[in-house]
Amino acid sequence: MYLLEKALYRNQFILGPSFLDELPSWGKTKIGESICLMTHPDLNVCQVNHGNQSLTLVGYILDPDNSDALDIEIATSLMGEISDFDRLLERTGNFGGRWILIVDDGKQVRLFHDAVGLRQVFYADARHTSEVWCASQPGMIAERLKLGMDPRAIDFINASKRRDAEYWWPGDSGPYKEIKHLLPNHYLSLDSGSSCRYWPNRPLENLSLEEVGGRTAKTLLGLMTSLSNRYDLAVSLTAGWDSRVVLAASREIRNKVSYVTVRQLGMPGNHADIMIPSLLVSKFGLKYDIVEAPPAMDDEFKVIFDKNVPFPHEKWGPDVQAIMKYNAQPRVVVTGSASETARFFYGQVPNGQITPQYLSSRAMGNDLFATRSLEKWLAGTQDVFNYNLLDLFYWEQRCGNWLAMCQLEFDIAWKDIFTPFNCRELLVTMLALEGKYRKPPNYELYRQVMLRLWPEVLSVPINPHKRKGIGVLLQSFLKNQVRRHTPDFIKKTIRGR
């Protein structure tokens, strides 16, 4: 039970006008004269000071162009830009990781996070509260300020749960009307308690397949190398495109890392997401584990899981429990998430035809609460230059809300979570490519990146179960390949529980 209690609020933080006595083991960092930052013992923090100025990093930050650079070195280099906030924002665009930067230039204090907002930030809305509070999730703020939940929000989320087990909050909303979510590409003033969009700040370029493929491969390789220099890694594998690119990017570090697939409840042993990774790791001689999710969470684990965030996703609970048990020696997991931002997840229609109702109907059932929340978001996208608004919607809403909360819930199980596509310059580079190279079914950009990084990973089919007319022959081929190349312990998992 001790380990479970230690996992509660893992990698979370809370920031406000005072330190909290009820969190005695948490780290304490002062920012200026009046801001108090408290962090879970497992969450990294480093601060650089110069006179009355400071830069505070929460989480970890990576430089793909300097894989040996540590957090403190990157933070120190950014201090040179602290008096020019726009320049500082520009500098961080090339960085990966999962981080928050709190910038005190001696005149004002501002906070912003990684490109996709995966080091999540909720904050007390200055229109409703007299004190500025921020936290990884809204429940911690609500407890401090003794706030009640918004009945309209509760009706929305309960309806969403019935429609989709992986429900998410729209716009900058949450269960409390007084607490807002800081979306990607926005910064928060800790003086006024208000947020402001800072990106996109220029039109999107048009780049060739050759240039985008080369830049993407170089950045992915740099980020993976940088991360492996700091942490023990577990690379998540499925049959899909995103994890295959991440596998390709791990070629140079493959002997330092392990690979893992979670077999979810109800997933048959011959499912492509089991068979394809098994074939890949056998082909390349990689260290590999299949983690079996239980039918349901244990009672003790469920208490911690339910307390960790408001409205946790029941569907994810068994997976999180299984991974926590598996990850006895803490590792950082590497996933391919956020890549879908560049893959036309919601397609493309003229920006002028996109309405809050259209977005709500595409993403969450045309709910009135969702429509009103997305109306506010859409009003803040009037100057996004030539970006496809549906790509930006996936970036800021699907990733910024659904993915960010997913990672926070899985933080219980991992030392931390890394998504190499969580890098603004990388995503912008990918979006700069003509759409026909980023669309299904061929995803030519992804093929080009893999050819540069590790061509042999393309010798095994990608998502064969999603192709029309896969038929018995391909299934038979996969079974024969697994039978020939796969170790016995994996074969037993594939045959059944």
C-alpha positions as CSV (number, residue, x, y, z in Angstrom):
1,M,0.0,0.0,0.0
2,Y,3.0,2.3,0.7
3,L,4.0,2.2,-3.0
4,L,0.5,3.0,-4.1
5,E,0.3,6.0,-1.7
6,K,3.6,7.2,-3.1
7,A,2.2,7.0,-6.6
8,L,-0.7,9.3,-5.8
9,Y,-0.3,12.6,-7.6
10,R,3.0,11.3,-9.1
11,N,4.6,14.0,-11.3
12,Q,2.0,16.6,-10.3
13,F,2.5,20.1,-9.0
14,I,0.5,22.9,-7.4
15,L,1.4,26.6,-7.4
16,G,-0.1,29.5,-5.4
17,P,0.4,32.3,-2.9
18,S,1.5,29.9,-0.1
19,F,3.0,26.5,0.6
20,L,0.7,23.7,1.8
21,D,1.3,22.0,5.1
22,E,-0.6,18.9,4.0
23,L,2.1,18.0,1.4
24,P,5.1,17.7,3.7
25,S,7.2,15.5,1.4
26,W,6.7,17.7,-1.7
27,G,9.5,19.9,-3.0
28,K,9.2,23.7,-2.4
29,T,10.5,26.3,-4.7
30,K,10.0,30.1,-4.3
31,I,9.5,32.3,-7.4
32,G,9.9,36.0,-6.8
33,E,8.4,37.2,-3.5
34,S,4.9,35.8,-3.6
35,I,4.7,32.6,-5.7
36,C,5.1,29.2,-4.1
37,L,5.6,26.1,-6.2
38,M,5.1,22.6,-4.7
39,T,6.1,19.5,-6.6
40,H,5.7,15.7,-6.1
41,P,9.0,14.2,-5.0
42,D,9.3,12.4,-8.4
43,L,8.9,15.5,-10.5
44,N,12.1,17.3,-11.5
45,V,12.5,21.0,-10.9
46,C,15.5,23.3,-11.6
47,Q,15.8,27.0,-11.2
48,V,18.2,29.6,-12.6
49,N,18.5,33.0,-10.9
50,H,20.1,36.3,-11.9
51,G,19.4,39.3,-9.7
52,N,15.7,39.7,-9.4
53,Q,15.1,37.5,-12.5
54,S,14.5,33.7,-12.5
55,L,13.6,30.9,-14.9
56,T,12.1,27.7,-13.3
57,L,11.8,24.5,-15.2
58,V,9.3,21.9,-14.1
59,G,9.7,18.5,-15.8
60,Y,12.4,17.7,-18.3
61,I,13.4,19.5,-21.5
62,L,15.5,18.1,-24.5
63,D,17.6,19.8,-27.2
64,P,17.7,17.6,-30.3
65,D,20.7,19.5,-31.6
66,N,22.7,18.9,-28.4
67,S,21.9,15.5,-27.0
68,D,24.3,15.8,-24.1
69,A,22.7,19.0,-22.8
70,L,21.1,18.7,-19.3
71,D,18.0,20.5,-17.9
72,I,20.1,23.0,-16.0
73,E,22.3,23.7,-19.0
74,I,19.3,24.4,-21.3
75,A,17.6,26.5,-18.6
76,T,20.8,28.5,-18.1
77,S,21.1,29.2,-21.9
78,L,17.5,30.4,-21.9
79,M,18.3,33.0,-19.2
80,G,20.0,35.1,-21.9
81,E,16.6,35.7,-23.5
82,I,14.6,36.4,-20.3
83,S,14.2,40.1,-21.0
84,D,12.8,39.4,-24.5
85,F,9.8,37.0,-23.9
86,D,9.0,36.7,-27.6
87,R,12.5,35.6,-28.3
88,L,12.5,33.2,-25.4
89,L,9.3,31.6,-26.8
90,E,10.9,31.3,-30.2
91,R,14.0,29.6,-28.7
92,T,12.0,26.9,-27.0
93,G,10.2,25.9,-30.2
94,N,13.0,23.5,-31.1
95,F,12.9,21.7,-27.7
96,G,11.2,18.4,-26.9
97,G,10.4,16.8,-23.6
98,R,7.5,17.4,-21.2
99,W,7.9,20.6,-19.3
100,I,6.7,23.9,-17.9
101,L,8.7,27.1,-17.9
102,I,7.9,29.8,-15.3
103,V,9.6,33.1,-16.4
104,D,10.1,36.0,-14.0
105,D,11.8,38.8,-15.8
106,G,11.7,41.1,-12.7
107,K,8.6,42.9,-14.0
108,Q,6.1,40.2,-14.6
109,V,5.8,36.4,-14.2
110,R,4.6,34.2,-17.1
111,L,4.2,30.5,-17.5
112,F,4.0,28.3,-20.6
113,H,4.5,24.7,-21.4
114,D,5.7,22.2,-24.1
115,A,4.4,22.3,-27.6
116,V,1.4,20.0,-27.1
117,G,0.8,20.9,-23.5
118,L,1.5,17.4,-22.1
119,R,2.9,18.8,-18.8
120,Q,-0.6,19.9,-18.1
121,V,-1.6,23.2,-16.4
122,F,-5.0,24.2,-14.9
123,Y,-5.4,27.6,-13.4
124,A,-8.0,29.6,-11.3
125,D,-9.8,32.0,-13.6
126,A,-9.1,35.6,-12.4
127,R,-12.7,36.6,-13.1
128,H,-14.0,34.2,-10.4
129,T,-11.2,34.0,-7.8
130,S,-9.1,36.5,-6.0
131,E,-5.9,34.3,-5.8
132,V,-3.9,32.8,-8.7
133,W,-3.5,29.1,-8.3
134,C,-2.2,26.5,-10.9
135,A,-2.0,22.8,-10.8
136,S,-1.6,19.7,-12.9
137,Q,-5.3,18.9,-12.5
138,P,-8.3,21.0,-11.3
139,G,-9.2,19.0,-8.2
140,M,-6.2,20.2,-6.3
141,I,-7.2,23.9,-6.9
142,A,-10.8,23.3,-6.1
143,E,-9.9,21.7,-2.8
144,R,-7.8,24.7,-1.8
145,L,-10.6,27.2,-2.9
146,K,-13.5,25.1,-1.7
147,L,-15.2,25.1,-5.1
148,G,-18.2,23.1,-6.2
149,M,-18.5,21.4,-9.5
150,D,-20.5,23.0,-12.4
151,P,-23.7,21.1,-12.9
152,R,-23.6,21.7,-16.7
153,A,-20.1,20.3,-16.8
154,I,-21.1,17.3,-14.9
155,D,-24.1,16.6,-17.2
156,F,-21.8,16.9,-20.2
157,I,-19.1,14.6,-18.9
158,N,-21.6,11.9,-17.7
159,A,-23.2,12.0,-21.2
160,S,-19.7,11.8,-22.8
161,K,-18.8,8.8,-20.7
162,R,-21.8,6.9,-22.0
163,R,-20.8,7.7,-25.6
164,D,-17.0,7.3,-25.4
165,A,-14.9,5.6,-22.8
166,E,-12.1,7.9,-23.7
167,Y,-14.1,11.2,-23.2
168,W,-12.3,14.6,-22.9
169,W,-13.1,18.1,-21.9
170,P,-13.7,20.7,-24.8
171,G,-12.0,24.1,-25.1
172,D,-10.4,25.2,-21.9
173,S,-13.2,23.8,-19.7
174,G,-13.3,21.3,-16.8
175,P,-15.6,20.3,-14.0
176,Y,-15.3,23.7,-12.3
177,K,-16.4,26.9,-14.0
178,E,-13.8,28.9,-11.9
179,I,-10.9,26.8,-13.2
180,K,-9.6,26.8,-16.8
181,H,-7.2,24.6,-18.7
182,L,-4.1,26.3,-20.3
183,L,-4.2,25.2,-23.9
184,P,-1.1,24.5,-26.0
185,N,0.4,27.6,-27.8
186,H,-0.9,29.9,-25.0
187,Y,1.0,31.4,-22.0
188,L,-0.4,32.4,-18.6
189,S,0.3,35.6,-16.8
190,L,0.7,34.7,-13.1
191,D,0.2,38.4,-12.2
192,S,-3.3,38.8,-13.9
193,G,-4.3,35.2,-14.0
194,S,-5.2,35.4,-17.7
195,S,-4.0,33.5,-20.7
196,C,-2.9,34.7,-24.2
197,R,-2.2,32.9,-27.5
198,Y,1.3,33.3,-28.7
199,W,1.4,30.9,-31.7
200,P,1.1,30.6,-34.7
201,N,3.1,33.8,-35.2
202,R,3.9,33.5,-38.9
203,P,2.5,31.7,-42.1
204,L,3.3,28.0,-42.7
205,E,6.0,27.4,-45.2
206,N,5.8,25.0,-48.1
207,L,8.6,22.4,-48.0
208,S,9.5,19.4,-50.2
209,L,9.2,15.8,-49.2
210,E,13.0,15.4,-49.2
211,E,13.5,18.4,-46.9
212,V,10.7,17.5,-44.5
213,G,11.8,13.8,-44.4
214,G,15.4,14.8,-43.6
215,R,14.5,17.3,-40.9
216,T,12.0,15.0,-39.3
217,A,14.4,12.1,-39.2
218,K,17.2,14.3,-37.7
219,T,15.0,15.8,-35.0
220,L,13.5,12.4,-34.0
221,L,17.0,10.9,-33.8
222,G,18.3,13.8,-31.7
223,L,15.4,13.7,-29.2
224,M,15.6,9.9,-28.8
225,T,19.4,10.1,-28.2
226,S,19.0,12.9,-25.8
227,L,16.4,11.1,-23.7
228,S,18.4,7.8,-23.7
229,N,21.4,9.7,-22.2
230,R,19.3,10.5,-19.2
231,Y,16.8,7.7,-18.5
232,D,16.1,4.0,-18.8
233,L,13.5,3.7,-21.6
234,A,10.7,1.5,-22.6
235,V,9.5,2.0,-26.2
236,S,5.8,1.3,-26.7
237,L,5.0,-0.8,-29.8
238,T,1.8,-1.5,-31.7
239,A,1.1,-2.4,-35.3
240,G,0.6,1.2,-36.3
241,W,2.5,4.0,-38.1
242,D,3.4,6.2,-35.1
243,S,5.1,3.5,-33.1
244,R,6.9,2.2,-36.2
245,V,8.5,5.6,-36.7
246,V,9.5,5.7,-33.1
247,L,11.0,2.2,-33.4
248,A,13.0,3.4,-36.4
249,A,14.2,6.4,-34.4
250,S,15.5,4.1,-31.7
251,R,17.9,2.2,-34.0
252,E,21.1,3.7,-32.5
253,I,20.0,3.1,-28.9
254,R,18.1,-0.2,-29.3
255,N,20.6,-2.1,-27.1
256,K,20.0,0.4,-24.3
257,V,16.2,0.3,-24.2
258,S,13.4,-2.3,-23.9
259,Y,10.2,-2.5,-25.9
260,V,6.7,-3.2,-24.5
261,T,3.2,-3.8,-25.7
262,V,0.1,-3.8,-23.4
263,R,-2.3,-6.5,-24.1
264,Q,-5.6,-4.9,-23.2
265,L,-8.6,-6.8,-21.9
266,G,-10.5,-8.5,-24.7
267,M,-7.6,-8.3,-27.1
268,P,-7.0,-11.7,-28.7
269,G,-3.6,-13.2,-28.9
270,N,-3.7,-13.0,-32.7
271,H,-4.5,-9.3,-32.8
272,A,-2.1,-7.4,-35.1
273,D,-1.1,-5.1,-32.1
274,I,0.4,-8.2,-30.5
275,M,1.6,-10.2,-33.5
276,I,3.3,-7.4,-35.4
277,P,5.4,-6.1,-32.4
278,S,6.3,-9.7,-31.6
279,L,7.5,-10.2,-35.1
280,L,9.4,-7.0,-35.2
281,V,11.3,-7.5,-31.9
282,S,12.1,-11.1,-32.9
283,K,13.4,-10.0,-36.3
284,F,15.8,-7.5,-34.7
285,G,16.6,-9.3,-31.5
286,L,15.2,-6.6,-29.2
287,K,14.4,-6.9,-25.5
288,Y,10.6,-7.1,-25.3
289,D,7.7,-7.6,-22.8
290,I,4.0,-8.1,-23.3
291,V,2.1,-6.7,-20.3
292,E,-1.2,-8.3,-19.6
293,A,-4.0,-6.0,-18.3
294,P,-6.3,-7.5,-15.7
295,P,-10.1,-7.7,-16.1
296,A,-10.5,-4.9,-13.6
297,M,-8.5,-2.8,-11.1
298,D,-7.8,-4.2,-7.6
299,D,-9.7,-2.4,-4.9
300,E,-6.6,-0.8,-3.3
301,F,-5.3,0.4,-6.7
302,K,-8.7,1.8,-7.7
303,V,-8.8,4.0,-4.6
304,I,-5.6,5.7,-5.7
305,F,-6.5,5.8,-9.4
306,D,-9.9,7.4,-8.6
307,K,-8.3,10.0,-6.3
308,N,-5.5,11.0,-8.7
309,V,-7.6,13.2,-11.0
310,P,-11.3,14.2,-11.2
311,F,-13.3,11.9,-13.5
312,P,-10.5,9.4,-14.2
313,H,-11.0,7.1,-17.2
314,E,-12.2,3.7,-16.0
315,K,-11.1,2.1,-19.3
316,W,-7.4,3.0,-18.7
317,G,-7.3,1.8,-15.1
318,P,-6.5,-1.9,-15.6
319,D,-3.7,-0.9,-18.1
320,V,-2.2,1.6,-15.6
321,Q,-2.3,-1.0,-12.8
322,A,-0.6,-3.7,-15.0
323,I,2.1,-1.2,-16.1
324,M,2.7,-0.1,-12.5
325,K,3.3,-3.7,-11.5
326,Y,5.6,-4.3,-14.6
327,N,7.6,-1.1,-14.2
328,A,9.2,-2.1,-10.9
329,Q,12.5,-0.4,-12.0
330,P,11.2,3.0,-13.1
331,R,11.5,3.8,-16.7
332,V,10.4,6.5,-19.0
333,V,8.0,5.2,-21.6
334,V,8.2,6.4,-25.2
335,T,5.1,6.7,-27.3
336,G,4.2,7.9,-30.8
337,S,1.3,10.1,-29.6
338,A,0.7,13.6,-31.1
339,S,2.0,12.5,-34.5
340,E,-1.6,12.4,-35.7
341,T,-1.5,16.2,-35.7
342,A,0.2,16.0,-39.1
343,R,-2.0,13.1,-40.5
344,F,-5.2,14.9,-41.3
345,F,-7.1,13.2,-38.4
346,Y,-10.2,15.4,-38.9
347,G,-9.6,15.9,-42.6
348,Q,-9.7,19.3,-44.3
349,V,-12.5,21.8,-45.1
350,P,-12.2,25.5,-45.7
351,N,-11.5,27.3,-42.5
352,G,-14.4,29.7,-43.1
353,Q,-16.8,26.8,-43.0
354,I,-15.7,25.6,-39.6
355,T,-18.2,26.4,-36.8
356,P,-18.4,25.4,-33.1
357,Q,-21.3,23.1,-34.0
358,Y,-19.2,21.4,-36.7
359,L,-16.3,20.9,-34.3
360,S,-18.6,19.6,-31.5
361,S,-20.4,17.2,-33.9
362,R,-17.1,15.8,-35.2
363,A,-15.5,15.3,-31.8
364,M,-18.1,14.9,-29.1
365,G,-21.7,14.5,-30.3
366,N,-22.8,18.1,-30.9
367,D,-23.3,18.7,-27.2
368,L,-24.4,22.2,-26.1
369,F,-21.7,22.5,-23.4
370,A,-19.1,21.4,-25.9
371,T,-20.3,23.8,-28.5
372,R,-20.2,26.8,-26.1
373,S,-16.7,25.8,-25.0
374,L,-15.4,25.4,-28.6
375,E,-17.0,28.7,-29.6
376,K,-14.5,30.4,-27.3
377,W,-11.6,28.4,-28.7
378,L,-12.7,29.2,-32.3
379,A,-12.9,32.9,-31.5
380,G,-9.3,32.8,-30.5
381,T,-8.2,31.4,-33.9
382,Q,-8.9,34.4,-36.1
383,D,-5.3,34.9,-37.0
384,V,-3.8,31.4,-37.6
385,F,-2.4,32.4,-41.1
386,N,-2.6,29.5,-43.6
387,Y,-2.8,26.6,-41.1
388,N,-5.5,24.0,-41.6
389,L,-7.8,24.8,-38.6
390,L,-8.7,21.1,-38.2
391,D,-5.0,20.3,-37.7
392,L,-4.8,23.0,-35.1
393,F,-8.0,21.6,-33.5
394,Y,-6.3,18.2,-33.2
395,W,-3.1,19.8,-31.8
396,E,-4.7,22.0,-29.2
397,Q,-7.9,20.1,-28.3
398,R,-7.4,16.4,-29.0
399,C,-3.8,16.5,-27.9
400,G,-4.0,19.3,-25.4
401,N,-7.0,17.9,-23.6
402,W,-7.5,14.1,-24.3
403,L,-3.8,13.2,-24.6
404,A,-2.6,15.4,-21.8
405,M,-5.1,14.0,-19.3
406,C,-4.3,10.4,-20.6
407,Q,-0.6,11.0,-19.8
408,L,-1.4,12.4,-16.4
409,E,-3.4,9.4,-15.5
410,F,-0.6,7.0,-16.7
411,D,2.0,9.0,-14.7
412,I,1.1,6.7,-11.7
413,A,2.8,3.8,-13.6
414,W,5.8,5.4,-15.2
415,K,8.8,7.5,-14.1
416,D,7.7,9.8,-16.9
417,I,6.2,9.8,-20.4
418,F,8.0,11.0,-23.6
419,T,6.4,11.7,-26.9
420,P,9.1,12.7,-29.5
421,F,6.5,14.4,-31.7
422,N,5.9,16.9,-28.8
423,C,8.2,19.5,-30.4
424,R,6.8,22.6,-32.1
425,E,9.4,22.8,-34.8
426,L,9.0,19.2,-35.7
427,L,5.2,19.4,-36.0
428,V,5.5,22.6,-38.0
429,T,8.0,21.0,-40.3
430,M,5.7,18.0,-40.9
431,L,2.7,20.3,-41.5
432,A,4.7,22.3,-44.1
433,L,4.6,19.3,-46.4
434,E,2.0,19.0,-49.1
435,G,-1.0,17.1,-47.8
436,K,-0.9,14.2,-50.2
437,Y,2.3,13.0,-48.6
438,R,0.8,13.0,-45.1
439,K,-2.6,11.3,-45.9
440,P,-3.7,7.7,-45.7
441,P,-3.3,5.1,-46.9
442,N,0.3,5.4,-47.9
443,Y,1.7,8.1,-45.5
444,E,4.6,8.7,-47.7
445,L,6.3,11.1,-45.3
446,Y,6.4,8.3,-42.7
447,R,7.9,5.9,-45.1
448,Q,10.6,8.4,-46.1
449,V,11.5,9.0,-42.4
450,M,11.8,5.3,-41.8
451,L,13.9,4.8,-44.8
452,R,16.3,7.3,-43.5
453,L,16.4,6.0,-39.9
454,W,16.0,2.2,-40.1
455,P,14.7,0.9,-43.5
456,E,14.3,-2.7,-42.3
457,V,11.4,-1.8,-40.1
458,L,9.3,-1.5,-43.3
459,S,9.8,-5.2,-44.0
460,V,6.9,-6.0,-41.6
461,P,3.4,-4.9,-42.5
462,I,2.0,-1.8,-40.8
463,N,-1.6,-2.0,-39.5
464,P,-2.5,-5.0,-41.7
465,H,-5.8,-5.5,-39.8
466,K,-7.0,-2.1,-41.0
467,R,-6.5,-2.9,-44.7
468,K,-9.5,-3.9,-46.8
469,G,-9.3,-7.5,-48.0
470,I,-6.6,-8.6,-45.6
471,G,-8.0,-12.1,-45.9
472,V,-6.8,-15.4,-44.6
473,L,-3.6,-15.5,-46.5
474,L,-2.0,-12.5,-44.7
475,Q,-3.2,-13.8,-41.3
476,S,-1.6,-17.1,-42.1
477,F,1.6,-15.4,-43.1
478,L,1.8,-13.5,-39.9
479,K,1.2,-16.6,-37.8
480,N,3.9,-18.5,-39.6
481,Q,6.4,-15.6,-39.2
482,V,5.6,-15.4,-35.5
483,R,5.9,-19.1,-35.1
484,R,9.3,-19.2,-36.8
485,H,10.9,-16.1,-35.2
486,T,9.3,-15.5,-31.8
487,P,10.5,-16.7,-28.4
488,D,8.4,-19.3,-26.5
489,F,7.3,-16.8,-23.8
490,I,5.7,-14.5,-26.4
491,K,4.1,-17.4,-28.3
492,K,2.3,-18.4,-25.1
493,T,0.9,-14.9,-24.7
494,I,-0.2,-14.9,-28.3
495,R,-2.0,-18.3,-28.0
496,G,-4.0,-17.1,-25.0
497,R,-4.0,-15.9,-21.4
